[in-house]
Amino acid sequence: MSANINDESVKNQWRLKEWFPDLTEKTLASLQAFFDLVIQHNKTISLVSPKTLPVSDALHFADSIIASQIIVEASPGIKKMYDFGSGSGFPGIVFAILYPHIEMSLVEADLRKVEFLKQASSALALTNVKVLHSTIESLPSDSVTHAITRGFGNISKTILLARKPIAKGGIVYHMKNEQWGLEVTEIPTQLCSIWFPALVQEYVLPSTQIRFGVVKTTKN
């Protein structure tokens, strides 16, 4: 089967309008355009597992949309968000499309993925996006008040690396699968003296029984 036929079969599995009827046509078009870019660049850069492409509308897009909505509701008035280990742009690019009034900084150490994120944000005309070629721990001290992360590492690893850049009272939102509780219990005692973990909300992806959760860690 040719690559073009595969691409078309993947694109045909696209149900965001059905699942999120409140999204505008402009927003849906931007999300579709981003999906096209992911398909195109996934052939040369490992952005997402090829096995997940046919269900990207649920596994990557719906996941990012629901989590972003939960986070914005939990942090009213937020003006700037960081996506730690942005990689393929989930959830950072999706968040930026949904909330153009919020500045989104995509933090990524892999140069090839940095270039993809720059190309994607330019192609989608996302004026609220900044792409930072950096590790989390290299960000300036106390420079981040709100961050989100998905698929970067476990909670303990993330908050350990984020100790310097997260300001006092700052929050890291972790997008996790149903094993989020186990990750919370595994946070070392010394980190719990610095960070306070709490579940924000659990959710189920559309057309699946897969449970996920948004966990926040607040720096004391």
C-alpha positions, 0 to 999 in steps of 0.5 A, spaced: 500 500 500 502 506 498 504 512 503 499 516 500 493 511 501 495 510 508 495 517 509 488 518 506 486 512 510 489 516 517 486 522 515 479 519 514 479 518 521 477 525 524 472 526 529 473 532 533 467 536 530 463 530 532 466 530 539 467 538 540 461 541 537 463 548 541 470 549 537 469 554 531 471 552 524 477 556 524 480 552 530 478 545 527 481 547 521 487 549 524 487 542 528 486 539 522 492 542 519 496 540 524 494 533 524 497 534 516 503 536 518 504 531 523 503 525 518 507 529 513 513 529 518 512 523 522 515 519 516 522 522 517 522 524 525 519 520 530 514 524 533 508 519 534 508 512 534 506 510 527 501 505 530 497 511 533 496 515 527 489 512 525 487 514 532 490 520 533 484 524 533 482 520 540 489 519 543 493 525 541 488 531 539 482 529 544 487 528 549 490 534 549 484 538 548 480 535 554 487 536 558 488 543 556 480 545 557 481 542 564 487 546 566 485 553 563 479 552 568 483 550 574 488 556 572 483 562 570 486 568 568 493 565 566 497 569 561 503 564 559 504 557 559 510 552 558 510 545 555 516 541 558 519 536 553 514 539 547 516 534 542 511 533 537 507 539 539 502 535 544 499 538 548 503 545 546 501 546 539 494 544 541 493 548 547 496 554 543 491 553 537 485 553 543 487 559 547 491 564 542 490 569 548 495 565 552 503 565 550 505 558 549 513 556 550 515 550 547 521 547 551 524 541 547 532 539 547 531 535 541 534 539 535 530 536 529 523 536 534 525 544 535 525 545 527 518 541 527 515 545 532 518 552 529 515 550 522 508 548 525 507 554 529 509 558 523 505 554 518 499 555 522 500 562 524 501 561 531 503 568 534 502 566 541 508 560 540 515 561 542 520 555 541 525 554 546 531 549 544 533 548 551 532 542 557 528 544 563 533 545 568 537 550 563 531 555 563 532 561 568 531 560 575 524 562 577 522 564 570 516 559 570 509 560 573 505 555 569 507 549 565 504 542 562 507 536 560 505 530 557 509 523 556 516 526 558 517 522 564 514 520 571 512 526 576 518 525 580 523 526 574 519 532 572 519 536 578 526 534 580 528 537 573 523 543 574 526 545 581 530 551 578 525 554 573 519 553 577 517 560 581 515 559 588 507 557 588 508 555 581 504 549 578 506 543 573 500 540 570 502 532 568 498 529 563 497 522 566 494 515 564 490 511 569 496 509 573 497 517 576 496 515 583 502 510 583 506 515 580 504 520 586 506 515 591 513 514 588 515 521 589 521 521 594 519 524 601 525 530 599 521 532 593 514 532 597 517 537 602 518 542 596 512 540 591 505 538 593 501 533 588 494 533 587 489 530 582 485 536 578 481 531 574 480 524 571 477 524 564 475 518 559 477 519 551 471 519 546 470 513 543 474 509 548 474 506 555 481 509 556 482 513 563 487 519 564 488 524 569 491 531 570 495 531 576 498 538 578 504 539 583 505 546 586 512 548 588 511 550 596 
